[in-house]
């Protein structure tokens, strides 16, 4: 009798285990916008005014990648790469303008690859195509594999309080609930978090994919008045721009906390694969802090392309760890596919690699080489192999040993010409395999302008070069504002 009872219990437990294993993991991608690398208090370099307890808790419970990158230094190129799992330059997306216009709507992206077994929702900033073709909306999330959305199209910025759509198009683009233009009210960061919590509640009985792309803390500088006043009183010496940014960051942190709390309250947390990252480095115009890194958004210095990156899935791997291997946002798609038991596409293959072997301790190695390029318009590019990074800006190159110099202060190019040559050859070979920029008349690689006259003096050449650089910076600033 005892043997029969024991056998019955064993079978019952096995069936329960099998039932639990058959439930595919929920997948959540949370993307912040223009958040500074040190504008998270988990970073020991954060200034005194930064306090992000919910993000800190997420980083402490999950796995923190200390050398994580995004594939672009501005918003839409990174989003394109994330959704494709491939370098966005393969489609000619090098800049915010190109990514914001949208790429081939017939190409499969992350939500469509997961399949209909998953409930799939996009919330927040899309920035992967315009809505000029309304009501067709071929670039809309719900035309790209999502079942529903609460989002805005347009470019990169949106007013945080003017949430119109049905009653008229405001200056930052209409709000959408799926493909219907709607009016809404509230503070946009809070509304996005509320919609995410609602989606989880409606779909807790089945696997779901939630893409929560906050537009916080992107411009415009807007937050509830009482929160701005609170930061002004707490930190009167940091300047108004920084005070407003902290109020915006406060609501971003609350939003992430609300989503994590809902997952835990519904007992979904353990079987949820969650990613948190930002789309590019913090913006100088918003007074972001990227310490200890050099540079800001729209630059391929580390401050423009590093991201605070956290991955959590308690049922599959242990949290509370830091992994130092370089990873990139392109890795999100293949990781999600492997977790969901979906074969990765082979034709064409992905550039990203699943992070699960790293996260489960099966390997300590990942990408051997990583690449960045904004095309010939700005002439800003970079390649990293091991600890070595070569960064080019038009005719200038800088060779950095990131292990010894993460702040990129010492240019070793003159001391190591052979390494410069090696990394340049790697980048050139990679760039040759990329598509030309979508923008007409722009080359993949910056070319020096010929001298204006055969007898041009060195001083005249220098003046011409400085004038060209000023034009490039002005163009980059306009592009950044538009995205």
Secondary structure, 3 states (H helix, E strand, C coil): CHHHHHHHHHHHHHHHHHHHHHCCCEEEEEEECCCCCCCCCCCCCCCCCCCCHHHHHHHHHCEEECCEECCCCCHHHHHHHHHHCCCHHHHCCCCHHHHHHCCCCCCCCHHHHHCCCCEEEEEEECCCCCCCCCCCCCCCHHHCCCCEEEEECCCCCCCCCCCCCCCCCCCCCCEEECCEEECCCCCHHHHHHHHHHHHHHHCCCCCEEEEEECCCCCCCCCCCHHHHHHHHHHCCCCCHHHHHHHHHHHHHHHHHHHHHHHHHHCCCCCCEEEEEEECCCCCHHHCCCCCCCCCCCCCCCHHHHECCEEEECCCCCCCCEEECCCEECCHHHHHHHHHHCCCCCECCECCCCCCHHHHCCCCCCCCCEEEEECCCCCCEEEEEECCEEEEEECCEEEEEECCCCCCCCCCCCCCCHHHHHHHHHHHHHHHHCCCCCCCCCCCCCCCCCCCCCCCCCHHHHHHHHHHHHHHHHHHHHHHHHHC
